[in-house]
């Protein structure tokens, strides 16, 4: 009987040690990922700040950029709303009015 008890204790201790090692490896991996994310966020916040550029004419016009888009081509007013907004998104991208992801 003592052999069974001692082998059970050894098995439990080795399993506990193995799980502890796995848990520590996971904690270290998560810590490294968080540090990389923090570094990227810190670098991104520096890049996002634009130099104090004045707003464009489309952003400051009375009707806004969408009205300017519609005034450029009166036929756009007759488009269905879905097509109108798709064309507006393309127009904003072409004119550099979208926020860049870089």
C-alpha positions in Angstrom: 0.0 0.0 0.0 2.7 2.6 0.7 4.0 2.2 -2.9 0.6 3.2 -4.2 0.4 6.2 -1.9 3.9 7.4 -2.8 3.3 6.9 -6.6 0.1 8.9 -6.4 1.8 11.7 -4.6 4.6 11.8 -7.2 2.0 11.8 -10.0 0.1 14.6 -8.4 3.2 16.7 -7.8 4.5 16.2 -11.3 1.1 17.1 -12.8 0.9 20.2 -10.5 4.4 21.2 -11.6 3.6 20.7 -15.3 0.4 22.8 -15.0 2.3 25.5 -13.2 4.9 25.6 -15.9 2.2 25.8 -18.6 0.4 28.6 -16.7 3.7 30.6 -16.3 4.4 30.2 -20.1 0.9 31.5 -20.8 1.3 34.5 -18.5 4.7 35.3 -20.1 3.2 35.1 -23.6 0.2 37.3 -22.7 2.6 39.8 -21.0 4.7 40.0 -24.2 1.7 40.5 -26.4 0.4 43.3 -24.1 3.8 45.0 -24.3 3.7 44.9 -28.1 0.2 46.3 -28.1 1.2 49.1 -25.8 4.1 49.9 -27.9 2.0 50.0 -31.1 -0.6 52.2 -29.4 2.1 54.6 -28.2 3.6 54.8 -31.7 0.2 55.2 -33.2 -0.8 58.1 -31.0 2.3 60.0 -32.0 1.6 59.4 -35.7 -2.1 60.3 -35.5 -1.6 63.9 -34.5 -1.7 65.8 -37.7 0.3 69.0 -38.1 -2.1 71.9 -37.4 -3.4 71.8 -41.0 -6.4 74.0 -41.6 -9.6 72.1 -42.6 -10.3 71.8 -46.2 -13.0 73.8 -48.1 -15.3 70.7 -48.2 -15.1 70.3 -44.5 -15.9 74.0 -43.7 -18.5 74.7 -46.4 -22.0 75.6 -45.3 -23.7 72.4 -46.5 -20.8 70.2 -45.6 -18.9 67.8 -47.8 -22.0 65.9 -48.9 -23.6 69.1 -50.3 -20.4 69.9 -52.1 -20.4 66.4 -53.6 -24.0 66.8 -54.8 -23.3 70.3 -56.3 -20.4 68.9 -58.4 -22.8 66.7 -60.4 -26.6 67.5 -60.1 -27.4 64.0 -61.6 -26.2 62.5 -58.3 -29.3 63.8 -56.5 -31.4 61.5 -58.7 -29.5 58.3 -57.7 -31.0 55.9 -55.1 -29.6 56.5 -51.6 -27.4 53.4 -51.6 -25.7 54.3 -54.9 -25.5 58.0 -53.8 -23.6 57.1 -50.6 -21.4 54.6 -52.3 -20.4 57.3 -54.8 -19.9 59.8 -51.9 -17.5 57.3 -50.2 -15.5 57.0 -53.4 -15.5 60.8 -53.9 -14.3 61.3 -50.3 -11.5 58.8 -50.8 -10.5 60.4 -54.1 -10.4 63.9 -52.6 -8.5 62.7 -49.5 -11.2 63.4 -47.0 -11.1 60.0 -45.4 -9.1 59.2 -42.3 -6.1 57.1 -43.2 -5.4 53.9 -41.3 -1.7 54.3 -41.4 
